Structure formats: C-alpha cells, structure tokens
C-alpha cells in the first residue's frame, strides 16, 4: 500500500490491516467505493488530504462553509437539470 493510500485509508483500520470489511448493504459499499475514488482524485488534484488541510490550517472554517454552500448550490442545479431530463423522457414516452 502506498503512503497516499495509507493516508486516504486513515480511520479504516480494518482495511489497513488487510482485513476485508463486510457490508450488509451493497448500496453502502458502492458509496464507500466512490468516496475512496473521490478521495484519490482529490489528493491527485490538490496534493493534500482534508485532514492535512484542516490540521495545518491550509483552509479555515469560513472557506469550508463557502465550499459547502457552493457544492449544495451545484447540487440543486443538478437536481433541476435531472428533473427536466426526466420530464422530457416521460413526455417522449407519451407521444
């Protein structure tokens, strides 16, 4: 396991010790897998982890709040776009 993978796996002691973690819900496993991929992509892009960013004061509370707000605003736009796409699909089925 590379140092990057170890850094990204902090908090998942069982995974780091080579023990497979069992998920009773495959949906939860798929989400956790996506978090891992997203964490790796974030590390590749920014060269740091969220933990390092916080503990070394690279980013403060206000910046985190702004990031959250921006992400939620983006999410609302994605929801609206998906709703419009679904409506268009349903309208096409009716014709």
Backbone as XML, in Angstrom:
<?xml version="1.0"?>
<chain id="A" units="angstrom">
  <residue number="1" name="UNK">
    <atom name="N" x="0.856" y="-1.172" z="0.000"/>
    <atom name="CA" x="0.000" y="0.000" z="0.000"/>
    <atom name="C" x="0.898" y="1.230" z="0.000"/>
  </residue>
  <residue number="2" name="UNK">
    <atom name="N" x="0.637" y="2.155" z="-0.911"/>
    <atom name="CA" x="1.448" y="3.366" z="-0.981"/>
    <atom name="C" x="1.135" y="4.287" z="0.193"/>
  </residue>
  <residue number="3" name="UNK">
    <atom name="N" x="2.021" y="5.268" z="0.433"/>
    <atom name="CA" x="1.778" y="6.209" z="1.521"/>
    <atom name="C" x="0.503" y="6.999" z="1.273"/>
  </residue>
  <residue number="4" name="UNK">
    <atom name="N" x="0.211" y="7.291" z="0.008"/>
    <atom name="CA" x="-1.027" y="8.000" z="-0.317"/>
    <atom name="C" x="-2.239" y="7.162" z="0.050"/>
  </residue>
  <residue number="5" name="UNK">
    <atom name="N" x="-2.187" y="5.886" z="-0.280"/>
    <atom name="CA" x="-3.305" y="5.013" z="0.055"/>
    <atom name="C" x="-3.469" y="4.889" z="1.563"/>
  </residue>
  <residue number="6" name="UNK">
    <atom name="N" x="-2.363" y="4.840" z="2.277"/>
    <atom name="CA" x="-2.431" y="4.768" z="3.735"/>
    <atom name="C" x="-3.053" y="6.042" z="4.277"/>
  </residue>
  <residue number="7" name="UNK">
    <atom name="N" x="-2.618" y="7.189" z="3.766"/>
    <atom name="CA" x="-3.183" y="8.467" z="4.208"/>
    <atom name="C" x="-4.678" y="8.504" z="3.942"/>
  </residue>
  <residue number="8" name="UNK">
    <atom name="N" x="-5.091" y="8.064" z="2.763"/>
    <atom name="CA" x="-6.505" y="8.088" z="2.414"/>
    <atom name="C" x="-7.313" y="7.063" z="3.200"/>
  </residue>
  <residue number="9" name="UNK">
    <atom name="N" x="-6.675" y="6.026" z="3.703"/>
    <atom name="CA" x="-7.383" y="4.966" z="4.420"/>
    <atom name="C" x="-7.418" y="5.195" z="5.923"/>
  </residue>
  <residue number="10" name="UNK">
    <atom name="N" x="-6.827" y="6.282" z="6.416"/>
    <atom name="CA" x="-6.850" y="6.533" z="7.861"/>
    <atom name="C" x="-8.285" y="6.476" z="8.356"/>
  </residue>
  <residue number="11" name="UNK">
    <atom name="N" x="-8.459" y="5.841" z="9.472"/>
    <atom name="CA" x="-9.796" y="5.689" z="10.013"/>
    <atom name="C" x="-10.425" y="4.365" z="9.620"/>
  </residue>
  <residue number="12" name="UNK">
    <atom name="N" x="-9.868" y="3.688" z="8.638"/>
    <atom name="CA" x="-10.364" y="2.383" z="8.222"/>
    <atom name="C" x="-9.328" y="1.344" z="8.628"/>
  </residue>
  <residue number="13" name="UNK">
    <atom name="N" x="-9.155" y="1.176" z="9.937"/>
    <atom name="CA" x="-8.117" y="0.314" z="10.483"/>
    <atom name="C" x="-8.194" y="-1.095" z="9.920"/>
  </residue>
  <residue number="14" name="UNK">
    <atom name="N" x="-9.398" y="-1.637" z="9.788"/>
    <atom name="CA" x="-9.530" y="-2.999" z="9.275"/>
    <atom name="C" x="-8.987" y="-3.110" z="7.859"/>
  </residue>
  <residue number="15" name="UNK">
    <atom name="N" x="-9.250" y="-2.113" z="7.033"/>
    <atom name="CA" x="-8.768" y="-2.130" z="5.655"/>
    <atom name="C" x="-7.244" y="-2.063" z="5.651"/>
  </residue>
  <residue number="16" name="UNK">
    <atom name="N" x="-6.676" y="-1.203" z="6.494"/>
    <atom name="CA" x="-5.227" y="-1.051" z="6.532"/>
    <atom name="C" x="-4.543" y="-2.319" z="7.000"/>
  </residue>
  <residue number="17" name="UNK">
    <atom name="N" x="-5.193" y="-3.113" z="7.825"/>
    <atom name="CA" x="-4.613" y="-4.355" z="8.323"/>
    <atom name="C" x="-4.882" y="-5.523" z="7.383"/>
  </residue>
  <residue number="18" name="UNK">
    <atom name="N" x="-5.437" y="-5.254" z="6.238"/>
    <atom name="CA" x="-5.670" y="-6.297" z="5.255"/>
    <atom name="C" x="-6.906" y="-7.128" z="5.508"/>
  </residue>
  <residue number="19" name="UNK">
    <atom name="N" x="-7.749" y="-6.712" z="6.434"/>
    <atom name="CA" x="-8.981" y="-7.433" z="6.736"/>
    <atom name="C" x="-10.089" y="-6.863" z="5.845"/>
  </residue>
  <residue number="20" name="UNK">
    <atom name="N" x="-10.796" y="-7.735" z="5.183"/>
    <atom name="CA" x="-11.902" y="-7.277" z="4.355"/>
    <atom name="C" x="-13.043" y="-6.776" z="5.227"/>
  </residue>
  <residue number="21" name="UNK">
    <atom name="N" x="-13.581" y="-5.642" z="4.863"/>
    <atom name="CA" x="-14.730" y="-5.089" z="5.572"/>
    <atom name="C" x="-15.975" y="-5.584" z="4.852"/>
  </residue>
  <residue number="22" name="UNK">
    <atom name="N" x="-16.889" y="-6.146" z="5.621"/>
    <atom name="CA" x="-18.124" y="-6.654" z="5.028"/>
    <atom name="C" x="-19.212" y="-5.608" z="5.154"/>
  </residue>
  <residue number="23" name="UNK">
    <atom name="N" x="-19.959" y="-5.426" z="4.082"/>
    <atom name="CA" x="-21.090" y="-4.501" z="4.065"/>
    <atom name="C" x="-22.351" y="-5.339" z="3.945"/>
  </residue>
  <residue number="24" name="UNK">
    <atom name="N" x="-23.306" y="-5.090" z="4.815"/>
    <atom name="CA" x="-24.560" y="-5.844" z="4.701"/>
    <atom name="C" x="-25.415" y="-5.273" z="3.589"/>
  </residue>
  <residue number="25" name="UNK">
    <atom name="N" x="-25.113" y="-4.021" z="3.206"/>
    <atom name="CA" x="-25.893" y="-3.355" z="2.165"/>
    <atom name="C" x="-24.971" y="-3.003" z="1.004"/>
  </residue>
  <residue number="26" name="UNK">
    <atom name="N" x="-25.196" y="-3.598" z="-0.165"/>
    <atom name="CA" x="-24.323" y="-3.318" z="-1.309"/>
    <atom name="C" x="-24.364" y="-1.854" z="-1.742"/>
  </residue>
  <residue number="27" name="UNK">
    <atom name="N" x="-25.440" y="-1.165" z="-1.453"/>
    <atom name="CA" x="-25.515" y="0.261" z="-1.782"/>
    <atom name="C" x="-24.477" y="1.029" z="-0.963"/>
  </residue>
  <residue number="28" name="UNK">
    <atom name="N" x="-24.360" y="0.693" z="0.310"/>
    <atom name="CA" x="-23.372" y="1.351" z="1.182"/>
    <atom name="C" x="-21.967" y="1.083" z="0.652"/>
  </residue>
  <residue number="29" name="UNK">
    <atom name="N" x="-21.688" y="-0.145" z="0.243"/>
    <atom name="CA" x="-20.366" y="-0.478" z="-0.291"/>
    <atom name="C" x="-20.064" y="0.349" z="-1.531"/>
  </residue>
  <residue number="30" name="UNK">
    <atom name="N" x="-21.041" y="0.485" z="-2.420"/>
    <atom name="CA" x="-20.809" y="1.269" z="-3.635"/>
    <atom name="C" x="-20.518" y="2.730" z="-3.301"/>
  </residue>
  <residue number="31" name="UNK">
    <atom name="N" x="-21.196" y="3.265" z="-2.293"/>
    <atom name="CA" x="-20.948" y="4.652" z="-1.884"/>
    <atom name="C" x="-19.554" y="4.781" z="-1.285"/>
  </residue>
  <residue number="32" name="UNK">
    <atom name="N" x="-19.167" y="3.850" z="-0.427"/>
    <atom name="CA" x="-17.829" y="3.879" z="0.173"/>
    <atom name="C" x="-16.765" y="3.780" z="-0.920"/>
  </residue>
  <residue number="33" name="UNK">
    <atom name="N" x="-16.993" y="2.915" z="-1.900"/>
    <atom name="CA" x="-16.054" y="2.793" z="-3.026"/>
    <atom name="C" x="-15.923" y="4.124" z="-3.764"/>
  </residue>
  <residue number="34" name="UNK">
    <atom name="N" x="-17.035" y="4.807" z="-3.946"/>
    <atom name="CA" x="-16.999" y="6.108" z="-4.620"/>
    <atom name="C" x="-16.265" y="7.148" z="-3.784"/>
  </residue>
  <residue number="35" name="UNK">
    <atom name="N" x="-16.433" y="7.107" z="-2.459"/>
    <atom name="CA" x="-15.684" y="8.017" z="-1.588"/>
    <atom name="C" x="-14.185" y="7.793" z="-1.755"/>
  </residue>
  <residue number="36" name="UNK">
    <atom name="N" x="-13.781" y="6.528" z="-1.833"/>
    <atom name="CA" x="-12.357" y="6.214" z="-1.996"/>
    <atom name="C" x="-11.834" y="6.779" z="-3.316"/>
  </residue>
  <residue number="37" name="UNK">
    <atom name="N" x="-12.577" y="6.573" z="-4.387"/>
    <atom name="CA" x="-12.167" y="7.094" z="-5.694"/>
    <atom name="C" x="-12.097" y="8.619" z="-5.657"/>
  </residue>
  <residue number="38" name="UNK">
    <atom name="N" x="-13.098" y="9.233" z="-5.047"/>
    <atom name="CA" x="-13.128" y="10.699" z="-4.959"/>
    <atom name="C" x="-11.973" y="11.220" z="-4.098"/>
  </residue>
  <residue number="39" name="UNK">
    <atom name="N" x="-11.670" y="10.526" z="-3.016"/>
    <atom name="CA" x="-10.548" y="10.910" z="-2.161"/>
    <atom name="C" x="-9.239" y="10.840" z="-2.939"/>
  </residue>
  <residue number="40" name="UNK">
    <atom name="N" x="-9.053" y="9.776" z="-3.694"/>
    <atom name="CA" x="-7.839" y="9.638" z="-4.505"/>
    <atom name="C" x="-7.741" y="10.759" z="-5.539"/>
  </residue>
  <residue number="41" name="UNK">
    <atom name="N" x="-8.861" y="11.071" z="-6.186"/>
    <atom name="CA" x="-8.860" y="12.142" z="-7.197"/>
    <atom name="C" x="-8.550" y="13.490" z="-6.554"/>
  </residue>
  <residue number="42" name="UNK">
    <atom name="N" x="-9.116" y="13.741" z="-5.385"/>
    <atom name="CA" x="-8.847" y="14.987" z="-4.678"/>
    <atom name="C" x="-7.394" y="15.105" z="-4.280"/>
  </residue>
  <residue number="43" name="UNK">
    <atom name="N" x="-6.820" y="13.996" z="-3.842"/>
    <atom name="CA" x="-5.411" y="14.012" z="-3.460"/>
    <atom name="C" x="-4.532" y="14.269" z="-4.682"/>
  </residue>
  <residue number="44" name="UNK">
    <atom name="N" x="-4.867" y="13.633" z="-5.798"/>
    <atom name="CA" x="-4.109" y="13.846" z="-7.034"/>
    <atom name="C" x="-4.191" y="15.308" z="-7.474"/>
  </residue>
  <residue number="45" name="UNK">
    <atom name="N" x="-5.365" y="15.903" z="-7.348"/>
    <atom name="CA" x="-5.578" y="17.277" z="-7.803"/>
    <atom name="C" x="-4.936" y="18.303" z="-6.874"/>
  </residue>
  <residue number="46" name="UNK">
    <atom name="N" x="-5.097" y="18.115" z="-5.548"/>
    <atom name="CA" x="-4.671" y="19.133" z="-4.589"/>
    <atom name="C" x="-3.402" y="18.775" z="-3.821"/>
  </residue>
  <residue number="47" name="UNK">
    <atom name="N" x="-2.981" y="17.509" z="-3.859"/>
    <atom name="CA" x="-1.760" y="17.095" z="-3.194"/>
    <atom name="C" x="-1.831" y="17.080" z="-1.679"/>
  </residue>
  <residue number="48" name="UNK">
    <atom name="N" x="-3.032" y="17.059" z="-1.143"/>
    <atom name="CA" x="-3.203" y="17.029" z="0.310"/>
    <atom name="C" x="-4.535" y="16.365" z="0.631"/>
  </residue>
  <residue number="49" name="UNK">
    <atom name="N" x="-4.686" y="15.938" z="1.871"/>
    <atom name="CA" x="-5.949" y="15.368" z="2.319"/>
    <atom name="C" x="-6.750" y="16.435" z="3.051"/>
  </residue>
  <residue number="50" name="UNK">
    <atom name="N" x="-8.011" y="16.197" z="3.254"/>
    <atom name="CA" x="-8.830" y="17.128" z="4.035"/>
    <atom name="C" x="-8.287" y="17.246" z="5.456"/>
  </residue>
  <residue number="51" name="UNK">
    <atom name="N" x="-7.850" y="16.133" z="6.002"/>
    <atom name="CA" x="-7.295" y="16.151" z="7.359"/>
    <atom name="C" x="-6.067" y="17.065" z="7.427"/>
  </residue>
  <residue number="52" name="UNK">
    <atom name="N" x="-5.151" y="16.886" z="6.492"/>
    <atom name="CA" x="-3.952" y="17.730" z="6.466"/>
    <atom name="C" x="-4.316" y="19.186" z="6.233"/>
  </residue>
  <residue number="53" name="UNK">
    <atom name="N" x="-5.254" y="19.399" z="5.352"/>
    <atom name="CA" x="-5.701" y="20.755" z="5.038"/>
    <atom name="C" x="-6.221" y="21.463" z="6.292"/>
  </residue>
  <residue number="54" name="UNK">
    <atom name="N" x="-6.972" y="20.736" z="7.102"/>
    <atom name="CA" x="-7.539" y="21.311" z="8.325"/>
    <atom name="C" x="-6.487" y="21.480" z="9.407"/>
  </residue>
  <residue number="55" name="UNK">
    <atom name="N" x="-5.723" y="20.423" z="9.655"/>
    <atom name="CA" x="-4.793" y="20.467" z="10.788"/>
    <atom name="C" x="-3.598" y="21.372" z="10.546"/>
  </residue>
  <residue number="56" name="UNK">
    <atom name="N" x="-3.260" y="21.624" z="9.299"/>
    <atom name="CA" x="-2.157" y="22.544" z="9.007"/>
    <atom name="C" x="-2.670" y="23.944" z="8.690"/>
  </residue>
  <residue number="57" name="UNK">
    <atom name="N" x="-3.974" y="24.128" z="8.858"/>
    <atom name="CA" x="-4.620" y="25.444" z="8.668"/>
    <atom name="C" x="-4.489" y="25.975" z="7.241"/>
  </residue>
  <residue number="58" name="UNK">
    <atom name="N" x="-4.420" y="25.054" z="6.264"/>
    <atom name="CA" x="-4.427" y="25.469" z="4.867"/>
    <atom name="C" x="-5.761" y="26.148" z="4.559"/>
  </residue>
  <residue number="59" name="UNK">
    <atom name="N" x="-6.808" y="25.621" z="5.170"/>
    <atom name="CA" x="-8.150" y="26.156" z="4.939"/>
    <atom name="C" x="-8.850" y="26.292" z="6.280"/>
  </residue>
  <residue number="60" name="UNK">
    <atom name="N" x="-9.588" y="27.376" z="6.457"/>
    <atom name="CA" x="-10.291" y="27.616" z="7.705"/>
    <atom name="C" x="-11.774" y="27.344" z="7.600"/>
  </residue>
  <residue number="61" name="UNK">
    <atom name="N" x="-12.454" y="27.522" z="8.704"/>
    <atom name="CA" x="-13.875" y="27.217" z="8.804"/>
    <atom name="C" x="-14.708" y="27.976" z="7.773"/>
  </residue>
  <residue number="62" name="UNK">
    <atom name="N" x="-14.452" y="29.264" z="7.591"/>
    <atom name="CA" x="-15.246" y="30.035" z="6.635"/>
    <atom name="C" x="-15.106" y="29.476" z="5.223"/>
  </residue>
  <residue number="63" name="UNK">
    <atom name="N" x="-13.911" y="29.081" z="4.831"/>
    <atom name="CA" x="-13.716" y="28.523" z="3.493"/>
    <atom name="C" x="-14.454" y="27.196" z="3.350"/>
  </residue>
  <residue number="64" name="UNK">
    <atom name="N" x="-14.456" y="26.385" z="4.416"/>
    <atom name="CA" x="-15.222" y="25.136" z="4.355"/>
    <atom name="C" x="-16.713" y="25.426" z="4.177"/>
  </residue>
  <residue number="65" name="UNK">
    <atom name="N" x="-17.210" y="26.416" z="4.888"/>
    <atom name="CA" x="-18.629" y="26.766" z="4.768"/>
    <atom name="C" x="-18.951" y="27.279" z="3.369"/>
  </residue>
  <residue number="66" name="UNK">
    <atom name="N" x="-18.062" y="28.071" z="2.801"/>
    <atom name="CA" x="-18.267" y="28.548" z="1.428"/>
    <atom name="C" x="-18.249" y="27.368" z="0.459"/>
  </residue>
  <residue number="67" name="UNK">
    <atom name="N" x="-17.299" y="26.446" z="0.634"/>
    <atom name="CA" x="-17.240" y="25.254" z="-0.224"/>
    <atom name="C" x="-18.526" y="24.445" z="-0.141"/>
  </residue>
  <residue number="68" name="UNK">
    <atom name="N" x="-19.027" y="24.256" z="1.078"/>
    <atom name="CA" x="-20.276" y="23.503" z="1.263"/>
    <atom name="C" x="-21.418" y="24.206" z="0.545"/>
  </residue>
  <residue number="69" name="UNK">
    <atom name="N" x="-21.530" y="25.512" z="0.740"/>
    <atom name="CA" x="-22.599" y="26.274" z="0.104"/>
    <atom name="C" x="-22.530" y="26.143" z="-1.420"/>
  </residue>
  <residue number="70" name="UNK">
    <atom name="N" x="-21.343" y="26.280" z="-1.975"/>
    <atom name="CA" x="-21.187" y="26.173" z="-3.429"/>
    <atom name="C" x="-21.543" y="24.782" z="-3.928"/>
  </residue>
  <residue number="71" name="UNK">
    <atom name="N" x="-21.122" y="23.756" z="-3.198"/>
    <atom name="CA" x="-21.439" y="22.381" z="-3.600"/>
    <atom name="C" x="-22.946" y="22.126" z="-3.550"/>
  </residue>
  <residue number="72" name="UNK">
    <atom name="N" x="-23.613" y="22.648" z="-2.517"/>
    <atom name="CA" x="-25.062" y="22.461" z="-2.415"/>
    <atom name="C" x="-25.800" y="23.230" z="-3.501"/>
  </residue>
  <residue number="73" name="UNK">
    <atom name="N" x="-25.299" y="24.405" z="-3.838"/>
    <atom name="CA" x="-25.907" y="25.156" z="-4.940"/>
    <atom name="C" x="-25.768" y="24.376" z="-6.246"/>
  </residue>
  <residue number="74" name="UNK">
    <atom name="N" x="-24.592" y="23.783" z="-6.469"/>
    <atom name="CA" x="-24.390" y="22.945" z="-7.654"/>
    <atom name="C" x="-25.353" y="21.761" z="-7.627"/>
  </residue>
  <residue number="75" name="UNK">
    <atom name="N" x="-25.527" y="21.157" z="-6.457"/>
    <atom name="CA" x="-26.421" y="20.002" z="-6.342"/>
    <atom name="C" x="-27.843" y="20.364" z="-6.729"/>
  </residue>
  <residue number="76" name="UNK">
    <atom name="N" x="-28.309" y="21.534" z="-6.306"/>
    <atom name="CA" x="-29.662" y="21.973" z="-6.661"/>
    <atom name="C" x="-29.780" y="22.133" z="-8.182"/>
  </residue>
  <residue number="77" name="UNK">
    <atom name="N" x="-28.750" y="22.668" z="-8.808"/>
    <atom name="CA" x="-28.769" y="22.805" z="-10.268"/>
    <atom name="C" x="-28.807" y="21.439" z="-10.953"/>
  </residue>
  <residue number="78" name="UNK">
    <atom name="N" x="-28.049" y="20.474" z="-10.421"/>
    <atom name="CA" x="-28.068" y="19.123" z="-10.989"/>
    <atom name="C" x="-29.432" y="18.481" z="-10.811"/>
  </residue>
  <residue number="79" name="UNK">
    <atom name="N" x="-30.065" y="18.691" z="-9.670"/>
    <atom name="CA" x="-31.403" y="18.144" z="-9.428"/>
    <atom name="C" x="-32.388" y="18.726" z="-10.427"/>
  </residue>
  <residue number="80" name="UNK">
    <atom name="N" x="-32.347" y="20.044" z="-10.622"/>
    <atom name="CA" x="-33.258" y="20.691" z="-11.564"/>
    <atom name="C" x="-33.048" y="20.145" z="-12.972"/>
  </residue>
  <residue number="81" name="UNK">
    <atom name="N" x="-31.793" y="20.017" z="-13.375"/>
    <atom name="CA" x="-31.486" y="19.503" z="-14.710"/>
    <atom name="C" x="-31.972" y="18.068" z="-14.867"/>
  </residue>
  <residue number="82" name="UNK">
    <atom name="N" x="-31.767" y="17.241" z="-13.837"/>
    <atom name="CA" x="-32.224" y="15.850" z="-13.893"/>
    <atom name="C" x="-33.741" y="15.775" z="-13.959"/>
  </residue>
  <residue number="83" name="UNK">
    <atom name="N" x="-34.427" y="16.640" z="-13.217"/>
    <atom name="CA" x="-35.892" y="16.670" z="-13.265"/>
    <atom name="C" x="-36.374" y="17.036" z="-14.667"/>
  </residue>
  <residue number="84" name="UNK">
    <atom name="N" x="-35.729" y="18.018" z="-15.271"/>
    <atom name="CA" x="-36.116" y="18.414" z="-16.623"/>
    <atom name="C" x="-35.854" y="17.304" z="-17.626"/>
  </residue>
  <residue number="85" name="UNK">
    <atom name="N" x="-34.729" y="16.601" z="-17.451"/>
    <atom name="CA" x="-34.416" y="15.473" z="-18.329"/>
    <atom name="C" x="-35.452" y="14.362" z="-18.171"/>
  </residue>
  <residue number="86" name="UNK">
    <atom name="N" x="-35.828" y="14.052" z="-16.932"/>
    <atom name="CA" x="-36.832" y="13.028" z="-16.684"/>
    <atom name="C" x="-38.178" y="13.433" z="-17.283"/>
  </residue>
  <residue number="87" name="UNK">
    <atom name="N" x="-38.558" y="14.697" z="-17.118"/>
    <atom name="CA" x="-39.811" y="15.182" z="-17.687"/>
    <atom name="C" x="-39.799" y="15.027" z="-19.203"/>
  </residue>
  <residue number="88" name="UNK">
    <atom name="N" x="-38.697" y="15.384" z="-19.840"/>
    <atom name="CA" x="-38.579" y="15.245" z="-21.293"/>
    <atom name="C" x="-38.712" y="13.772" z="-21.708"/>
  </residue>
  <residue number="89" name="UNK">
    <atom name="N" x="-38.088" y="12.874" z="-20.966"/>
    <atom name="CA" x="-38.172" y="11.451" z="-21.264"/>
    <atom name="C" x="-39.604" y="10.952" z="-21.138"/>
  </residue>
  <residue number="90" name="UNK">
    <atom name="N" x="-40.299" y="11.380" z="-20.077"/>
    <atom name="CA" x="-41.678" y="10.952" z="-19.866"/>
    <atom name="C" x="-42.592" y="11.526" z="-20.933"/>
  </residue>
  <residue number="91" name="UNK">
    <atom name="N" x="-42.344" y="12.776" z="-21.314"/>
    <atom name="CA" x="-43.139" y="13.394" z="-22.377"/>
    <atom name="C" x="-42.953" y="12.668" z="-23.701"/>
  </residue>
  <residue number="92" name="UNK">
    <atom name="N" x="-41.729" y="12.225" z="-23.987"/>
    <atom name="CA" x="-41.438" y="11.489" z="-25.227"/>
    <atom name="C" x="-42.150" y="10.145" z="-25.236"/>
  </residue>
  <residue number="93" name="UNK">
    <atom name="N" x="-42.268" y="9.508" z="-24.078"/>
    <atom name="CA" x="-42.957" y="8.219" z="-23.998"/>
    <atom name="C" x="-44.436" y="8.361" z="-24.288"/>
  </residue>
  <residue number="94" name="UNK">
    <atom name="N" x="-45.010" y="9.516" z="-23.947"/>
    <atom name="CA" x="-46.440" y="9.741" z="-24.140"/>
    <atom name="C" x="-46.787" y="9.956" z="-25.609"/>
  </residue>
  <residue number="95" name="UNK">
    <atom name="N" x="-45.812" y="10.373" z="-26.391"/>
    <atom name="CA" x="-46.090" y="10.674" z="-27.798"/>
    <atom name="C" x="-45.826" y="9.504" z="-28.701"/>
  </residue>
</chain>
